[in-house]
Amino acid sequence: MSPYRQPHAEHGVNRSSWLCPDEAARERMLDMDARVRPYRQRTFAILAVAILCSATQTGWWPLLFMIPCAAFFATGDRMLPRVKRPELVMFTAWIGSEVMIAGAISLAGKHGIPALSWLAIPLITLSSRFSTRGVVAGVGIACALILAVAFGVDPHAVVQSPELVLAPLALALCVAVLSTPLMRSDIQHRSDAVIDQLTGMLNRKALGVRTHELAQQSEVTGEPVGVIVADLDHFKRINDTRGHAVGDAVLKDVAYLLRKQLRAFDLAYRLGGEEFLILVPGSDLEHTVELATRLREAVATSLVADNLAVTLSLGVGASERNHSFDYATVFAEADAALYKAKRGGRNRVCASDPQADQAALAAAHALALADELQKPGGTPALA
């Protein structure tokens, strides 16, 4: 049993999906997609050259399928920062690419049958992005498309020469089987490097790739990015008076409460000790302040360590809309606001803009008022 109590903790909030079991897996997926993106474009170029070289026999029509194939991924890249389940967008784009490749092969007629092995190419990336279920689903889709195209284009040739379909099927299965342990090993090693073992949150090492990606996305979309820096108040006192076991339990449950308040694509990091950082894509300063207020309230009303209240001080910053996201600048603003919150008495939210500070006070007032009204027979306690 935990060495402290959570009077109002709510469980059962599940941000997992059949493609990503947890938020860390989702972050790894986004990280891998950012790494794969430039090489994916080169793969499209190689396939286009192959089509051009065989155009005298297969015709030019297959090239037209490469355009929507690239469009699927381009659209998915723009949608990733805005959706709760980015893995669903990515898997949909992956299916679209397989369908487009199958369509290109179909247009080539019987001359395109040898190109069925192309449907195994996208399978290489499945294991690095999705859960085992996602890999199995992808392999099933690829094999179904191989069979559909082969029998749909020239069933007589397939019956006469089964190797025309057996070879690409075997290739697809072998690619999936061999790539899965290799990718899982790489994922495990990278997870050990970027995941905080105590809280399960991402650590400081994981920040670099994500902030760079957010900067690139903000240049394209014009959307702002919010940054919250949070620090547990008087955490040293908890360790000194209650022991490190209680301190570790507090850190783990604070991490849980923070993640529970976030959207699937918001990212929470433990920077070290009792300091946390949250990246909020698509959120301006006002909305980031509102989120920070909810985080402060969630911890303040849920955690008590051996009769010692657990509270957070939070500093907030955000980039401006239609401006690129400069992480170093916004973090410095949020960090300065955090120290302002500590100097102001702790257990509060401060922002880089004084007007946003007023919004934080108003939001705290509204939350306190809502809590009072929810109590049996409750009446407003604040004027």
Beta strands, then each sheet from edge to edge (+ up, - down):
strand 1: 202-203
strand 2: 225-232
strand 3: 267-272
strand 4: 275-281
strand 5: 304-305
strand 6: 308-309
strand 7: 312-318
strand 8: 349-351
sheet 1: 1+ 3+ 4- 2+ 7- 8-
sheet 2: 5+ 6-
end
